[in-house]
Amino acid sequence: GVSGRIQADAEEAQARFPAVQNLCVDGEIVTFQVSGEEFTVALPEVYGSSCNVYGPDEFDLSCQGPLVDIIAAVLQELEDGAGDDGCLSGGDCPSPPMLLRDCSDETDAPLGSDGGELAAESPEVFAQSFPTLQQEMLELDAMNISCTVDGVLGDAALLTLGLPLPEDISRSTAEAWGFARDKPLKLSFPFSETHYTRTATHRLDVNFWQDKSTAGFTPLDAGVQLGNIAKSFWRHMCGTADTVSADGLEAGPALLVAKRASLFEDVVAHPGVLVPFARYLRHRLPCLHEYCVICDEPLVFPPLLRPTVCTRTLCCYSARTFGAAVTGEFSSQNASLEVWDLLVAMAICAGRMDNNRMEILFGGQSFPQLFMPGSTQPAIKASGDGFKRLRELLQQLAITVPAKLAETALTGLTPPSLKEVALPLLMSFCHNSFLGSGIPIGVTSLLRSGIATIDELLPQLLSWVWDSNRSYILALEQHDRIREFNTPFQYLLLSAPPEQETAFQKLKKKHGFMFCFHGSIAANWHCILRQGLKNASGTKLMSSGQAYGPGIYLARDSGTSASYSGIMHATRGYGTRSGTGAGAAKNEGTGRRLHNPESLMMLAVCEVALVPSLKNEHHHSIVVCPEEAAVVTRFLLVYNDKAIPNVNLQSDKQLHSELSALTGRWTQP
């Protein structure tokens, strides 16, 4: 069989190339080392088809053939010292394939892959001589979707579709998913009449974009996920779709499985290719957050606003090993060092809870899947020993890592303060997001060697802390911050997925609304950002009782909520508009600052619909809302070594108006 052939090729490569060490075949993943550096091959579904090899220093080589030829190509590339792009041809490499499944049994090469350029010879004539295409172009136009023939080469053409974003996608959703709200989504791909045969011998290779320059298309945050959606669509059109194994985990929610199946059934029954494709994308765009960005299978946990990777082992391995190459640009989305600091500080706080609470915060689907180099199986699991190991990693992150960085990587940096630089540098290193900031070139290698001597799992843990966050967090500009809150650390915090936001807006319109505070300790916020704000009364997530009955506990004034944030007293008196507490934070110009886990206090400002079940008695500040759908987070306020001011959101009408205006800018369609 194929697996036997792969193993035989691996043995031959090991014998032929003495420089290759520790060659290991594990299903679709092959790993080997050259001079101590590890390389990973993501084998395609059809052995011998095009695949990619990933290695250190952003090594990315596209090649094809049996494993022996692939390893020979890697060795040749290393010997030649070709350009940073890792392509033997010196040109642009195609995007890495989806690791779980790939429609790679096609026989035709992508348009222009032979080096020839598309000829813009009479696109209009081409369309006119292609009646089926011409008919589909008319149908697309009636759907308000543009379709142009941008060039012709032989019997194929480069098409570009322009698909307007759905009107119900708000500004916040568009921002969270990396779309420009006022621009159509463009799809460019080679297309020929043979595509109408709907056979897997032809590919549907789509570039998704909204902007382009002379350098080419500007990558979209959701570009990789959309590409995987296109592949999934084409497999169903060709009748070659398969089902991804859930690796022993529960299958995705039946509702999401049925929803996608219904969409496929609808588009497959429709004649043509372009119209079904456009219809399918129009339905899938509003629900990117419900399906895994890699395998396009339904998420096994309730979705929030930010798209993410599912908890199936191979997807987690792919995300931890290859990062943005297989997840898209979500890994660096809004990656300000300020937000990085905040997420890591929350995780550190969660790791300092007692055993029972830590198992609640990191249990089940919330436990990180981390992988040792060369292994596709998780290194730690959600068990007693696993939680102990996770606690050790988080402790290293809090204490050992900054000290090590101070020794190895920070010499000569300005500013030299460990508190301001060490952890942000580490995080940016792990996610390749700290670019163009004047950091010396040698720092990256120093960071790598310094981290490796501490623990091989630490970079992956940092990657998981960022990628597993499913809420949209954006640091507010100084002119948007509310002075009364007396902190420069103010963030837009949106967790509600589009369908929940729509439902909330209906409740708000029907019953009215108000703003309230919600306070919780930093460790709980690590969980809230990944699961949403829940009615935890009577569940294991509950941490503060339910003296006023079950529901989400909120308060009109910050002083009451502050007592739930880990402090017992808030300063008295109200903030003043002449104060400077919401001004520039230290080193805000560079972004190099660190939230301190030792003194981290946080409050959320929530918007609450005045539904009949709301317990809103005016003789005390506490408000209890039993309905999760009637509460959405809007802003997060963070206080480091600073008292929380006592602010009342109901008595200050001007403050209420400011919050309404700021919220509306982000949440209205």
N, C-alpha and C positions, 0 to 999 in steps of 0.2 A: 504494500500500500504506500500512500504518500508519506506517512510518518516514517516508515522503514527507509524510504529513499532519502528523506531529510537526514535521518540518523546516519546513514551510510555516507552521505556527502559531508556530514560533520566530521566523521572519522577520517575521511580522505583529506579534508582541509587541515585537520590537526596533524596528519602525517606529512603533508606537503609544505606547511608553513611553520617552521620552528618558532617564529616570532609570536605566534598565536598561542595564548595560554588560557586555561580555564574555560574552554569552549563548552557551553551548556545549552541544550535544546529543551525548552519547557513549553510544549504546545506551539502557539503562534509566535512565541518570543524566543530569540536566540541571543545569548550574551557571550562575549569573549573579551579578552584583555590583550592589549599590545603595549609593551613597555610600561605595564602597571596601570594604564588607562583603560577604562571599560567602554565597550561599544555594544549597542543593542540593535538587533535587526527585528523589525516588525514584519513578519512574513505575511504575504497576501493570501487570500483564500485559495487562489489557484497558484500552486507552487511554480515558481519561475517567472511569474508576472512582475510588473514594476513594484518596487517597494523602497523603503527608506531605511538608512542606517543612521543612528544618532550616537553621538559621542561627546567628549569633553570640549569645552570652549565653543559651544554652539555648533559643533560638527554635525552636518546634515547632508548626507550623500544619497542621491537618488540613483538606483541601479536596478538591474533585473538579471534573471538567470538563476541557476542552481546556487546553493550555498557556497560552493567552492568558488564560483565566479564572483559572488558578492564579496567574500572575504579578500579575494585577490584584488578587487577594485578598491577596497578600503586601504589595503597595504600600498597599492600604487598611489593612491591619493595622498597618503601620509608621506610617501617617499618624494613625490613631486612637490609637496608643499603648496598645493593649489590654493586659490583664493578662499576667503572666509566663507563664501557661500556653499563650499563643499560639493560643487558640481564638477564632474570631470570635464564637461564641455566648456566650463567657464561661464555658462549662461545661467539663466534663472532656473531654479529647481521647482518642480510642481509641489503643491502643498502635500504634507504627509497624509497618507491614506487613513481612513478610519480603521482603528486597530481591531475592532471586534468583527467587522464584516466588510468586505469590499467586493464590488462588482467588477473584479479584475479579469474575468474570463473573456473580455472583449478582444477582438482581433484587430480592429482598426485603431490607428494612432490618432491622438488628438490633433485637431486642425492646426497646422503650422508647426508641428513637433519636429519636422525634418529640417527646420531652419528657414524654410521659405516663408515669406510674409504674405499676409492676405492681400489680394489684389482688389482694389475698389473698382472693379470693372463692371459697370452697369448693374448695380444692385437692384434697380427697378426692373430691369429686363429679367434678372434672375427670378424675382418674385412673380413676375407675370407669367414666366414659363413654368411655374410651380403652382398649379391651381389649388392644391390642398393647402399649401402655406398661405396663399393669397386669401382663401376663405377664412382661415384661422385669424389672419391679421384683421380682417373685417370684424370678426366676432370679438376679438380683443379690444378693438377700438370702441365697440358698443359697450364694453365693460369698463371703459375709461382707463384702459391699459395700453400704453404705447408699445409698438413693435417696429423696429427698424432693422434693415439689412445694412450692416456697416462695412461689409467687404465680402468678396467672393473668391474662392480658390477651387477650381475644378467643379465638382458637383456638390460642394458644400459651401456654406456661408456662415459668417459670424453675425448672430442675431443679438439684439439688445432689447429686453422688455423693461418698461418703466411702470412699476406697480406702486400706486399711492399707498401710504401707510393708512391703516384703518382709522376712521375718524374717532373711534372710542379709545384710542391709545393716547393717554394724557402726556403732558410734558415730562412728568416724573417717570412714567413707564418708558418713554422714548429715551430719556437720559440713562436710565438704569440698564437699558438694553443696547445703548450705544448708537442710537439712530438720531439723525437730524429730523426733527418733527416736520419741518417745512419742505422737505425734499423727498422725491419718490425713491423707492428702493429699485436699483438697477440690477438686471441679471444679464450677463453677457456669456454666450456659449456658442460653440460650433454646432451646426445643425445641417442635416441633409435629408433627402427624401427617404432614405433607408430607415430613419428613425421611426417612420410611421409603421414599420413592420413590428415594432415593440419587441425586439429581441435583445438579449443580453450581450450579443456580439457588438453592440454599439453603445458607446458611453454617452452620458449626459453630464459633461464637465462644466460646471457653472461657476463663474466669478460673480460674487455679490458685492455691490459697491454703491456709494452715493456720491462720492467725489473722486476725481482723478486729475492727474497732472501729467507733465511730460515724462515723469518717472513711472507712471502707471497708475493702477487703481489704488486708492487709499483703503487699507484693510478695515473691515468693520469688526467691532467687538463680537458681533454674532456671526461673523463670516463663516467660521468653521462649523458651527451648529447648523447654519442654513445649508451649507454644503452637504452635511450629513442627512439633512431632511430631503434634499434633492436626490441623493443616492437611494434613500429609503423609498421615495416616490417612484423612482425609475425601476427598482427591483419589483415593486408591486405591479407596475405597468407591464413589466416583462414576465410576470408570473414566477419570479425566482426568489420571492421574499422568504426569509426564514425568521425564526424566533430566537432572540438572545437568551441564553441560559441565565437564570437569576442566581446561580451559584449558591443554591440552598436558601436564598432569602425569599421572602414572600413576593409574589408577583405584584405588578403595579395595580393600583386601584381599578376595579372593574369598570368604573365610569370612564376613566381615561383610556383604557384599552378599547372599550366599545366606541368611544368618540372617534379615535383615530381609525378604527376598522370601518366605521361608517363613512368617514371621509374617503378612504381608499376605495370602498365599494362604489361610491358616487362618481369619483373621477375615472376609475377604470372603465366604467360603463359608458362614459362620454367619448364620442369619437375624437380622433386627433391626438395631439401631444401637447401643444402649447397652451390651448385653452384649459385642458384638465390640470396642467402644471400650474397655471396662474390661479385657477380656482382653488387648488389645494393649498398653495402658499397663502392666499388671502385668508383662508380659514386657520392656517397654522400660525401665522404671525402673532395673533393676540395671545397665544398660549405657549410661547417659547419656554416659559417658566415651569411648565408642567411635565416636560420631558427632558431626559438626560442630554446634555450638550454633545456627548460622544456617541452613545449607541442609539439615541432617539427613541428609547423605550420609556414608558411612563415611570416617573419617580415613585419610589416605594414609600416616601414620606410626604406629608401634606406640603404642597408648594407654597413658597412666599414670592416676593417680587423679583428677586435676582435669580437669573438662570444659574444652574449648577450642575455638577456631576452626580450621577446616582451612586448608590453604595454597593453596586455590583463590583466584585473584586477586580476584574480586568479593567473596568473603567477607572477605578481608583488607582490601580497600578499605572495606567496610561497617564493619568493626570499628574501623579506624583513624579513620574519619570520623565515625561516629555513636556509638561507644562502647557504653555500657550500654543505649542505646535498642534495639540489635539483638542484643546479646550477653546481656542480662540483668544481674543484679547480680554476676556473677562478677568483673567488672572492679574491684569495690571490696571483694571478699571478704577478710576478715581484713587489711584494708589499714592495719595499724599502721605508723607511720612507721619503726619499728625494722626491720620486714621489708622495707619499701620500700628503706631504706638498704642493707640487705644485698644485695638483688637487683641494685641498680644498681652497688654496689661490685664484685660478682662480674663483671658485664658489663664494667666498666672494666678490670678485671684481664685478662679474656679479650682485650680490644682491645689490650693491651700485649704480647701474645705475638709471636714472630717470624712472618713471613708464612705459613710452612707450617703452623704450629700453629694460627694464627688461622683459616686456611681450613678446617681440620679442625673446629674448635669452632663455626664459623658456616656451614659448608658445607651444600649441599643444602637440605633442608626446614628447616634451622635458621637460614637467612639471613632477616633481617627484610624484609618487604615494606612500604615506606614510599612515600607518595604526595604529590606537590606539589599545592597547592590547585588545583582545577579539572580534575585529571587522574585518570583511573581506571587508568592504567598505572604500575607501580612505577618510582620515580625512580632506584633503584639496583638492580643485579642481582649475582648471585654470580659475579663475574668479577674480574680483576685490578683494574680501576678501581673496581669496586663495593666490594671489600674495603678499598681505599685510602680511599674515601669514608667507609665505616663506621668505620674507625680514626680519621679526623678527627672524626667526630661524637662518638665515645666520648671522645676527648681533650678536645673542647669541653665535654662533660658533666663531665669531671673537673676542668678548670681554668678555662675561659672563663666557663661558666655561673655558678658560685658567685661569681666576681669581679663579673660583670655584675649579679647579684642584689644584691650588697652595695651597688652604686652606685644601683640603681633602686628596689628593693622592700623593703629592710629598715630604712629609716630609721624610728626611733621604735618598733621592735618590741622586746619584752622576752621572753626574753633577746636581746641584740644579737649574740651570738657567731655568726660565719659558720659555724663547724663544727657548731653545734647546730641551726641554723635553715635555712640557705640551701637545701640540696639537698632536705630533706624538704618545704619549702614548694613548691619547683618540682614535685616529684613529685605532691603532693596537688593542685596546680593542674591538672596534666595529666589527673587522674583524678577531679576533683571529689569527693575523699574526705575533705578536711580541713575538716569543717564543725563549727560550734559550738565552736571552739577559741579564741575571743577575738581572732582576727586581724582587723585593721582592714579595712573593706569595700573601701577603695581598693587594697589589695594585689593583688587579682586582676587588675585592669586594668594595674597597673604590671608585674606578672609577664608578662602577655601581650605588652606592648610591648617589654619587655626581652628576652624570648626571641626575638621576631620579628626583632630586629636582629642576632641571632647566627646563627640558621639555622632555616629554616621546617620542617625535618624533625625537629628535636630533640623537640618535644612528642610526635610520633608514635613516635619511638624509645623514649622513656620509657614510653609506653603499651604498646609491644611487649614491652619488658623485663618488665613485669608480666604481661601477658596470655599470653605464651608460656611462662611458668613452669607446668609441669603437675604439680608436686608440691605437697602440702599442707604449709604451714609455719605454725606457730602458736607465738608466744612463750609460754613456760611462765610461769605465775604464780610469784611468789616462793616460796610454800609448796611448790611441786612441784619446784623446782630441787634438784639434787644438790650438796651442799657440796663433796664431793671433787673435783668438776670445776673448782672455783675460777674460775668466770666467771659473771657475771649474764646473759650472752647464751646462753641455752639454749632450744632450740626443739624442738617436736615436728616431725619430718620423716618424712612418709609418702608414698611414691611408688607402691607396689604397687597396681594396680587390684584391684577386688573378687575377680575370678577368681584372680589370682595370690596374694592374701592367703589365700583359701580353700585353695589348693594348698599354701601354706607351712604353714598350721595343721595340715594332714594329715601333712606331713613331720615337723613338730615333735612331734606326738603319737606318731608311730611311732618316731622315732629319738632324741628328746630335743633339747635346744638349749643354746646358750650365748650370751653377749654378747661382741662383739669391737669394736675400734675400726677405722675405715678412714680413712686420711689421704690427702689430695690437695690440690694447690694451688688457690687461689681460682678461677683461670681454668677449671680442670676442673670445679669445682662448678657453674659457669654451665651447662655441658653436661649434667652428671649430673641436675640438676633438671628438665631437659627430655627426657632420653632414658632415665633410670633408671641404676642402678648395674649396669654391664655387665662381663662377662668380656672384657676388651679385649686379652688376650694374643694376640700375633701379628697384631693389626689396627692400622690407622693411629691408633686412639684410644690405644693403649698408650703410656705416657709414662715408665715406670720399669723396664722389662725384665720377665723372668720366670725369675729364678734358681732358683725352686723349682717350675717347671713352670707350665702355663697355669692360669688361674683368677682369681677375685677375691681380691686380697691384703688380708688383715686382720691384726690383732695383738691379743694378750691385753692388752698394756700400752700406755698412751698414748705413752710415750716412743718406742717403735718407730714407731708411726703418725705421730708428730709429725715424724719425719725425712722423711716423704713430703709434708709440708704446706708445705714451703718453708723450714724451719729445720733446723739440724743438731743442736741440743742442746735437751733438755727439762730442766727443773729436777728435781733428785733428791728423793726422799722422797715419802711419800704424803700426800694431803690429809687433814685431820682434821675430825671432825664438829663441833669447836668453832670452826672457822674461819668467816670472814665472806665468803669469796670469791664465794659464790653469792647474795649479798644484792642490795640495790637498786643499779641502775646510775645513773650520773649523769643527772639530769633525767628519771628514769623516770616521774615523775608526769605530765609533759607529753608524753613520747614523743619529744622533740626531741633526737635524738642521731644521730651519723653514724658508720657503720663506715668505717674508714680503709683505702682500697685499698692504701696504701703498706705496711701492716703486718698485713694480714688473714690470719689463720691459722685453719683449720677442721678439726675432726675429726667424723666421724659415729660414733654408737653403733649398731651393727647387731645384729640378732638372727639367729643362724645355726643352721640345723637340722643335727644331727650325722649327715649322710648318709654312707654308706660311702665315697664318693669324696673326702670331706674329708681334706686333709692337715693333721693336727693333732698334730704331734710335740712332745712336752713338753720336749725339750732346747733348743728355741729358741722365741721368742715368736711368730714369724710363722705364720699359719694361711692356707691356700690352699683356696678352694672353687671347683671347676670348674663347679658347677651354679648358674646364676643364680637358679633357682627356690628355692634353699635359703638365700638371703641377702636380707633386707629391711632397709631403713633404718628407724630408730626415732627417733633424736634427732640434732640437729646442735649442736655446741659451737663458739662463735666466740670468738677471742681477739684483742683489739686492743691492740697495744703491751704485751703481757703474756705471760710465759712459761707454757708448758703444763705442768701438774703431771704427775708420773709416777704413774699410777693403774693398778692391775692388776685387771681385771674378774673374774678367776677366784679370786684369793686372798682377796678381800673378800666373804664370803658375805652380809653384811648389805646391801652395795651391790647385789649380784646380786638380792636379794629386793626391794629398793626399785625397781630397774629393771623387774623382772617385774610388780610390782603396778601401776606407772605405765603400762607398756605394755598390760597387760590391760584397764585402764580404757578405752582408746581402740580396741582392735582386736577385742574380743570382741563378738559380736552382741548 
